[in-house]
Each structure stands twice: as structure tokens, then as C-alpha cells.
Amino acid sequence: MRFLENRRGVSPLVATLLLIALSIALGAAVMSWGEDYIEEKAEFVQGVQETVTTCDLVSFSVITISGVQQLCQDGSTVRGLIDNGPDADIADIHARVVGQQGIFVQESVLGKPLPRGSATPIAFSTGDLGPLAQIKFTPKTVIGGKLVVCGKQALLIENILPC
């Protein structure tokens, strides 16, 4: 038990150096972990921001000529003219059609993407729904290589007249 008799401890200088080294190592580990965490959150927020911004830019409408909306029902087919706004391309349009006999969903209304500032005719069959009460067009756009549905920019149309 000689080592207990030797009452010499660690000198204050060595103790201080050990505490500083431990603090630096712990700080480096926390900063490394924090950097990865912040990068993950920044990428997530950037993706959300990009989605919101691009969808906010989407604006489209049914063309109106002399006060007459250019969308009509021709038997079991919906025909119309769609106009895209100047700020964002529309990759496709989803349509939900409500008629007296039920509801019909058309996943793809456009044959090809609709560039910004352009217009296109549309025509799609709805089956036997009878007279139509309502059509909801929801645009889709491409963000980061993925097709995104822009639900807030949906266009609700009622009073669909026969062609």
C-alpha cells in the first residue's frame, strides 16, 4: 500500500491541460454532429420551400370568350380550352367530375405538358354521369424531378353547359 502513502497528485498545470483537451474533443464531436443535423434540416426546408414556391406560381384557367366559358359537355365527353399563366409550366391536370349519376376521376387530362403562357384544347370521356354539376381541375408540376400535385391551385367549375 505504498501508493497510498505517496500523496502526490496531478499538478494543476497537467490537470488544466487535460480539461482543455477534453473540452476541445467534446466540442468537436458536438459540432460535427450538429453540422450534419443542420444540413439535413436545411435540405428539408429548401425542398419544402421549392414546392411551395413553384406551386404558388401555377395559375391556369378555362378560356372565356365573350363571357362564355369554353368548357362544355358533349354527351359523355368534356371539351374545353385551358390557358396556362406566365409563371410556371404545368406537367398535367387531374380532373374530378361530379354528375347526377356519380363521380368520375381522370388522372391525366393533358396529352403533353402545358408550357407557361400557352393554351391547349382538352377532351376526355367521363362515362355515363348524366348532366355534370361540377368539375375540379387540379394542376400537377415537376419539382426536383418529381411530379407534385398543387392542390391549392385547383380550379372549381360549375354550371357546365352542353356543347
N, C-alpha and C positions, 0 to 999 in steps of 0.2 A: 504494500500500500504506500509505496514511496511517492507515487504520482499525486496522492492526495496531500502529501506533506509539502510538495512543491507548489507554492501558492502564486506562482507567476501566471498571469493571464495574457490575453491577447492585448498587444499595445493599442492605445487609442488610434494611432495612425493606421494600423492594419485594419482595425475594426471599421474605421471610416471608409477606407478603400473598398473593403468587402461590401459595405452597404451601398456605396455608389455603383459598384459593378452590378449588384443585384437589382438596383433601381433601373439602371440602363437596360439590362436584359429584359426585365419585366415590361418596361415602357416600349421596347422594340417589339415584343411579342403582341402587346395590346394594339399598337399602331398597325402592325401587319394585319391582324385580324380585322381591325376597324376599316382599313383601306379596302379589303375585299368586300366587306359588308356595304360600305358606301357605294362602291362601284356597282354592286348588284342592284341596290335601290335606285341609283341614278339611271341605269339601263331600263328598269321597270317604269320609272316615271317618264322617261323620254318616250318609251313605246306608247304609254297611255296618252301623253300629250300629243304625239303624232296622230294617233287615232282620232282623238277629239278634234284636233285642228283640221284634218283632212275631211272628216265627216261634216264638220261645221261649214266647210266651203261648198259642199254639194248643194246645189239648188236646181230643181227642174220643175217643169210644169207641162200641162196639156195645152197645146196651142189653141188660142181663141181667135176666131175670125169674125169680124162684125158682131161681136158679142155672143157668138155661138161657139161653145166648147167643142173642139174637134175630137170627140170621143163618143162612140155610139155602139149600139148592139145590133148586129146583123144576124138574126136567128140565134145560133149558138156560138157566134164569133164576136169578139170585141175588136173594134178597129179604132185607131186613133193616131194622133200626131204628138210626139213627145219632143219638148225643147229642153236642152241642157243649158245651164247657166255658164258664165265665163270663167269660173274659178277652179273646177275640178272635173276630171274625167269620171264617167260612170261606167263601171265594168258590166253591170247587169241590173235588172229591176225584177223584184219579186212582186207578184200580184196576188191579192186575196179578194175574191169576188163573192159577193153575197147576193143571192137571188131568192125568189119566192120558194123555190124547190130545194134550197140548201146552200152550201158554201163550197167553193172550188178554189184550190190554190195552184197557181202557176209559178214554179220556182224561177223560171227564166223567160222573160218577156222579150229581151233584145236578142237578135241573132248575132250581134257583134258589139264590142264596147262602143259607147257613145262619147266621143271626144268633147271636151269643153267647148261651149259656144256653137254647138251643132244641133241638128234636129233629125228625127227619123220617124218613119211610119211604123206602127206596131199592129199586129193582128195575132190573136190567139183564140183557140177554141175553149169554151167553158163547159161544154156538155149541156145537158138539158136542165138549166136552172130556172127557166121561165124568165119573166121580166127581172132585170137587175135593179137592186136597190142601192148597192154601194160597191165601190172598188177602192182598195187601198194599195197604192204602189209604194214599195219600199226600195230605195236605191242601194246598190252594193258598189263598193270601190275597192281598189287594191292598195294595201298599205304594207310595206315591207315584204312584198311577195305573197301576202295572204289576202284572201277575199274577206272583206269586212262589211257587215250589214249596218247601214246608217239609219237606225230606227227613228231617230228624232226628226229626220228629214222626210219622213213618209208623207205622201200626198193622198188625201182622202177625197174621193169624188162621189157625189150622189146625184140623183136625177139624171141617170144615163138614158138618153133618148134613143129610139130606134133609128137606124140609118136610113 
